[in-house]
C-alpha cells in the first residue's frame, strides 16, 4: 500500500497520502487462500517465556510473553490476517462511503473485530483500553506513524507498545517479508502450505509482468492523481507498489521535483510529463474520479487518455501475496495490450 504525498480526503480531513482495493483472492486454501487465522496467534512461535520484536524504527519491544491480543491499523491488520493472525481490534478505514469493505482492509474478516476508530488520528480510547491489547501495530511513511499522529501517540502507547513496519520506499516483497517476520513472532507459520501457495502465485504473476514488459521496449508509464486544484505525478522510488513494478522492468516517468512522493502541478502544467500508459489513482476517496477528470481539458488532451490507455492505480492494496497478485495480473494485461508508440 503506497501512501502519503498528496492531499486526499480521509474521513473529513485532507491528508498527505498515496496506496492500496477490493479484489478477488486468486489462490486459496480453506476457500480463501489464507491460513486459518487465530486471535491467539497459535503457531510456530512459543507462547511461553519472554517475547521481543525489533520494529523498523529500531525499537525493541520486550514483553513477558508473546502477544495474543493485537490491535492494528487497516493495512497491517490485512497483512497479519493473510499470514494467519487475526487482530481483536482495528483502526483506520474499514468501509467505503457506500458501505462496502475498504480496499485497505484486504481479506480481513471483521466479524468479531472491534473498531477503535476510522478517521486519521481518531482513537476511541475507552474501546481500546477495554480490548486490553498486548500490542498495537501500524505502518510508517518515513517518521510518520500511520493513523497515530503525535498528538495521540502518547495516549496510545500508555495502553500498549506500538510495533511499526516501514513502508516508505519499501518494495512490496520486502514489506511482505517484514509482515511475515512479525506474524511469525506472533505465532503464525509463514511456511504453511496456504502461504507458500500464495507466494508461488505472486512470484508467477511477477514473472509474467517482467516478460510482458520485456516484450514492449519503450513503453512509458505515468502514475497520477488529481484534485480540483492540482495534478500529481508520483515518484516511483517513494511508493512501494510502484517501486516493485519498476523493479520488474516497468519504465515509469519520473517527476523532476517530487516532494513526499509526488510532484504537484497546476492543471495548466499537467501536460509536463507524458506517457503511453497512465495509472490513475483508484482510491474511493482519492480525489477526482474518471468522470470528473474528463471535464479537464489537460486530461482530455493526454496522449494516453486519447488512446484509451488508462488503468487504475490500485494504491490501497495491502502488501500481501494474496492481494497484490491481482495488481500484478492487471498490470500485465494492460502492458500486453498497450501501444508503446502513443508518445513519440
C-alpha positions in Angstrom: 0.0 0.0 0.0 1.5 3.2 -1.2 0.6 6.2 0.8 1.4 9.8 1.8 2.4 12.6 -0.5 -0.6 14.3 -1.9 -3.8 15.6 -0.4 -6.6 13.1 -0.2 -9.7 13.0 1.9 -9.5 10.6 4.8 -12.7 10.9 6.8 -13.2 14.7 6.9 -9.6 15.7 6.8 -7.2 16.4 3.9 -4.1 14.5 4.5 -0.9 13.6 2.6 -1.4 10.1 1.3 -0.6 7.9 -1.6 -1.6 3.3 -1.7 -3.6 0.1 -1.6 -8.6 -2.3 -3.3 -11.3 -4.7 -3.0 -10.2 -7.7 -5.1 -10.8 -11.4 -5.6 -8.4 -13.7 -3.9 -6.7 -15.7 -6.6 -5.1 -18.5 -4.6 -6.7 -20.4 -1.9 -6.8 -22.8 1.0 -9.9 -23.1 3.0 -11.7 -21.3 0.1 -9.9 -18.0 0.8 -6.3 -18.6 0.1 -5.4 -17.7 3.6 -4.3 -19.8 6.6 -6.9 -20.2 9.3 -6.4 -17.0 11.4 -6.2 -17.1 15.1 -6.7 -14.2 17.5 -4.5 -16.1 19.9 -1.6 -16.2 17.4 -1.2 -20.0 17.7 1.6 -21.3 15.5 5.3 -21.9 15.3 6.5 -19.4 17.9 6.5 -20.5 21.5 3.9 -18.8 23.8 6.0 -19.5 26.8 8.6 -17.1 28.3 9.7 -13.6 27.3 8.9 -12.2 23.9 10.7 -9.5 21.9 10.5 -7.9 18.5 12.6 -5.1 17.0 10.4 -3.0 14.7 11.5 -0.8 11.7 12.3 2.2 13.9 14.9 0.0 15.6 12.7 0.0 18.7 12.9 -3.3 20.6 9.6 -4.3 22.2 10.0 -6.6 25.2 7.0 -8.3 26.8 6.8 -11.1 29.5 5.1 -13.4 26.9 4.0 -13.5 23.3 1.3 -11.0 22.5 -2.1 -12.6 21.7 -4.4 -9.6 21.6 -3.4 -7.4 18.7 -4.9 -4.1 17.6 -3.7 -2.9 14.2 -4.2 -0.2 11.6 -6.1 -1.4 8.5 -3.1 -2.2 6.3 -1.0 -4.3 8.8 -4.3 -5.8 10.0 -4.9 -7.1 6.5 -1.3 -8.3 6.2 -1.3 -10.1 9.5 -4.6 -11.7 8.6 -3.2 -13.1 5.4 -0.4 -14.7 7.4 -2.8 -16.2 9.9 -3.1 -13.6 12.7 -6.5 -12.1 13.3 -6.5 -8.9 15.4 -9.0 -8.3 18.1 -9.3 -4.6 17.1 -8.6 -2.4 14.1 -8.3 1.3 13.4 -8.3 3.1 10.1 -10.5 2.7 7.0 -12.8 -0.3 7.2 -15.7 0.7 4.9 -16.1 3.0 2.0 -18.8 5.7 1.9 -21.3 3.3 0.3 -20.8 0.6 3.0 -18.5 -1.7 1.1 -15.4 -3.1 2.7 -12.5 -0.7 2.3 -9.8 -1.8 -0.1 -7.3 -1.2 2.7 -8.8 -3.9 4.9 -8.0 -6.6 2.3 -9.2 -10.1 3.1 -9.7 -9.4 6.8 -12.9 -10.8 8.2 -14.2 -8.1 10.5 -16.5 -10.4 12.3 -15.7 -10.2 16.0 -13.1 -7.4 15.4 -13.7 -4.2 17.4 -13.3 -0.9 15.6 -11.5 1.6 17.7 -11.5 4.4 15.1 -11.8 5.0 11.4 -10.5 8.6 10.8 -6.9 9.7 10.9 -5.9 10.2 14.5 -9.2 9.0 15.8 -8.9 6.6 18.7 -11.9 5.6 20.9 -9.6 5.2 23.9 -12.2 3.6 26.1 -12.8 0.9 23.5 -9.0 0.5 23.0 -8.5 0.1 26.7 -11.4 -2.3 27.1 -9.8 -4.6 24.4 -6.8 -5.0 26.7 -4.4 -5.2 23.8 -0.9 -6.6 24.3 0.4 -4.9 21.1 -0.6 -2.2 18.7 0.7 -2.5 15.1 0.9 0.2 12.4 3.0 1.2 9.4 5.1 4.3 8.8 5.9 6.5 5.9 9.3 8.0 7.0 8.9 9.2 10.5 5.1 9.4 10.3 3.2 6.7 12.2 0.2 5.9 10.1 -3.1 6.9 11.8 -1.2 7.6 15.0 -0.3 11.3 14.8 2.0 12.8 17.5 -0.9 14.3 19.4 -2.4 10.9 20.3 0.6 8.8 20.2 1.5 9.1 23.9 -2.0 8.2 25.0 -2.0 5.1 22.7 1.4 4.0 24.0 0.1 4.0 27.5 -2.3 1.3 26.5 0.2 -1.0 24.8 3.5 -0.8 22.9 3.4 0.1 19.2 5.2 -2.0 16.6 5.9 -0.2 13.3 6.6 -1.6 9.9 8.2 1.0 7.5 6.6 1.3 4.0 8.1 4.4 2.5 10.2 3.4 -0.4 10.0 -0.3 0.5 9.2 -2.6 -2.4 6.3 -5.0 -2.0 8.3 -8.2 -1.5 10.4 -6.6 1.2 7.3 -5.3 3.0 5.6 -8.7 2.8 8.8 -10.3 4.3 8.6 -7.9 7.3 5.0 -8.6 7.8 5.8 -12.3 7.7 8.5 -11.9 10.3 6.2 -10.1 12.6 3.5 -12.7 12.0 5.9 -15.5 12.8 6.9 -13.7 16.0 3.2 -13.6 16.9 2.8 -17.3 16.3 2.0 -17.7 12.6 3.7 -20.2 10.3 4.9 -18.3 7.2 5.8 -21.6 5.6 2.3 -23.1 5.8 1.0 -24.6 2.6 -1.6 -21.9 2.1 1.0 -19.1 2.3 3.5 -20.9 0.1 0.8 -21.4 -2.5 0.0 -17.7 -2.4 3.7 -16.8 -2.6 4.1 -19.1 -5.7 1.2 -17.4 -7.4 2.6 -14.0 -6.5 6.0 -14.9 -8.0 4.5 -16.3 -11.1 2.5 -13.1 -11.6 5.6 -11.1 -11.1 7.5 -13.1 -13.7 4.6 -12.8 -16.2 4.8 -9.0 -15.8 8.5 -9.0 -16.3 8.0 -10.9 -19.5 5.3 -8.6 -20.8 7.4 -5.5 -20.1 10.4 -7.0 -21.9 8.1 -7.5 -25.0 7.2 -3.8 -25.0 10.5 -1.9 -25.1 10.0 1.8 -25.0 6.6 1.6 -23.2 6.4 4.5 -20.8 4.1 4.6 -17.8 3.0 7.5 -15.6 1.3 7.3 -12.2 -1.0 10.2 -11.4 -3.7 11.5 -9.2 -5.8 14.6 -9.5 -7.8 17.0 -7.2 -9.8 20.1 -8.2 -6.7 22.3 -7.6 -3.8 20.1 -8.7 -2.4 17.3 -10.8 0.1 15.0 -9.1 2.7 12.8 -10.7 4.0 10.0 -8.4 7.7 9.4 -7.7 8.3 5.6 -8.3 11.0 5.4 -5.6 8.7 6.6 -2.9 5.7 4.3 -3.4 6.4 0.6 -2.6 4.0 -0.8 -5.1 5.2 1.4 -7.9 8.8 0.7 -6.9 8.2 -3.0 -7.2 6.7 -2.7 -10.7 9.7 -0.6 -11.6 12.0 -3.4 -10.4 10.1 -5.8 -12.7 11.0 -3.6 -15.6 8.1 -1.1 -16.0 9.5 2.2 -17.3 7.9 4.9 -15.2 8.0 8.6 -15.9 10.0 10.2 -13.0 8.9 13.7 -11.9 11.8 16.2 -11.7 10.8 17.8 -8.4 8.9 15.3 -6.2 8.1 16.2 -2.6 6.8 13.5 -0.2 6.1 11.1 -3.1 4.6 13.4 -5.7 5.4 16.4 -7.9 2.5 18.8 -7.5 1.5 20.6 -10.7 -1.3 23.0 -11.6 -3.8 21.8 -14.1 -2.2 24.2 -16.6 1.1 22.3 -16.1 -0.5 18.8 -16.2 0.9 18.1 -19.7 4.5 18.5 -18.5 5.0 14.7 -18.4 3.5 12.3 -20.9 3.4 8.6 -21.2 2.0 5.8 -23.3 0.1 4.3 -20.4 -1.3 6.1 -17.3 -2.1 4.6 -14.0 -4.7 6.8 -12.3 -5.4 6.9 -8.5 -8.3 4.4 -7.9 -8.9 5.2 -4.3 -12.6 5.6 -3.5 -11.8 8.9 -1.7 -8.6 9.6 -3.7 -9.6 12.8 -5.4 -11.2 13.2 -8.8 -12.9 10.1 -10.4 -12.9 9.3 -14.1 -16.0 11.3 -14.8 -14.6 14.4 -13.0 -11.2 14.1 -14.7 -12.9 14.1 -18.1 -14.0 17.7 -17.5 -10.4 18.9 -17.5 -9.0 19.8 -21.0 -5.5 18.8 -19.8 -6.7 15.3 -19.0 -8.6 15.0 -22.3 -5.6 16.1 -24.2 -3.3 13.5 -22.6 -1.9 11.1 -25.3 -2.7 8.1 -23.1 -6.2 9.2 -22.4 -6.8 9.8 -26.1 -5.5 6.3 -26.8 -7.7 4.9 -24.0 -4.7 3.6 -22.2 -5.6 4.5 -18.6 -5.8 1.9 -15.9 -6.4 2.0 -12.1 -3.5 2.7 -9.8 -4.7 0.3 -7.1 -2.9 2.2 -4.4 -4.8 0.9 -1.4 -3.9 -2.7 -1.9 -2.4 -4.2 1.2 1.1 -5.6 0.7 0.3 -9.3 0.9 0.9 -12.2 -1.6 -2.8 -12.8 -1.8 -3.9 -9.3 -2.5 -1.0 -7.9 -4.7 -1.1 -10.8 -7.1 -4.1 -9.2 -8.8 -2.3 -5.9 -9.2 0.5 -7.7 -11.0 -2.0 -9.6 -13.2 -4.0 -6.5 -14.1 -0.8 -4.6 -14.9 0.5 -7.4 -17.1 -2.8 -7.4 -19.1 -2.6 -3.6 -19.5 1.1 -3.7 -20.6 0.4 -6.6 -23.1 -2.4 -4.6 -24.6 -0.8 -1.2 -24.7 0.6 0.6 -27.7 4.1 1.7 -26.9 4.2 4.4 -29.6 1.5 6.7 -28.2 4.2 9.1 -27.1 6.8 9.6 -29.8 
